[in-house]
Amino acid sequence: MILDGKAVSEKRLEILKERIEESGLYPRLATVIVGEDPGSKLYVRMKHRACERVGIGSIGVELPEGTTTKEVLEAVGRLNSDPDINGILVQLPLPAQIDTTRVIDAVAPGKDVDGFHPYNLGRLLAGDPVFAPCTPQGIMTILEEYRIPVSGARAVVVGRSIDVGRPMAALFLNADATVTICHSKTKNIEDETRNADILVSAVGRLRFIRPEMVKTGATVIDVGINYDEQGKLHGDVDFEGVRERAGAITPVPGGVGPMTIATLMENTFKAARLEACYNGTVL
Ligand code: NAP
């Protein structure tokens, strides 16, 4: 079975659009981008387009390549105190001169729709998340939509980054899976991956997951974004080989990627609802 993340994201965005209309709220997302990286600019444009589609207002703060940490912190500070902004997304990676950790820590936790602030990561680890990072949360949505059981499953996550691997493992644990996290120092990684009922690869290496690393019938989720010599986009998984063994598999493109953006929209609406709750105005 091919897990069609594009179709799931379309469905979720349509539902979200209706929910936003019904709520009477007008959520607003601010994006912050530093420099001219074409990939980052493309992602930010896609996020703004998704906002427009579902009825979320969006503003873009664009800062030049040479911007200092202090200047980014000031921009984030202005958005934190702007009552018209519900969600703040700082597009990563930031240029090398900027202290990314300080910037992430500066985003108000209630507006941290990316879920990278230590408060939100802590809530996630405590089993009581407010905003979970969009990529792993989007993966949970795909599994839910295709009714793939997580409770009791052996979930193996390859990669331990803050944006994917670690929060993915926490979400699996919160959903009662038995979780293993692998990384570059893991010995005999195939002994771990072959045990997986659900295998998530977030490494960033072409053809990293080969068929012999996958248990027959497993669900394989490919987070990787890699380009081959011809400039063609692939994930981490040897898709043609692994699909013969897997029970279910996400393609690249059209798998995890679209779910990341749909989840960002859902998180932004959640931020607006939570704020409305605190203000006592709606809900
Ligand atoms: P990252 O921060 O570079 O982390 C990569 C992880 O892979 C690290 O934990 C690293 O281990 C591990 N790793 C590297 N080589 C390995 C090896 N030989 N064996 C086992 N583990 C190894 O990357 P990321 O931000 O998590 O992203 C991972 C991939 O997903 C990238 O291709 C990225 O572009 C893509 N991505 C896609 C989306 C989406 O929406 N589709 C979103 C985010 C990221 P160590 O910790 O030991 O170094």
Residues whose N, C-alpha, C, O or C-beta is under 5 A from the ligand:
A	BS01	NAP	T135 G159 R160 S161 D163 V164 G165 C182 H183 S184 K185 A202 V203 G204 V223 G224 I225 V256 G257 T260
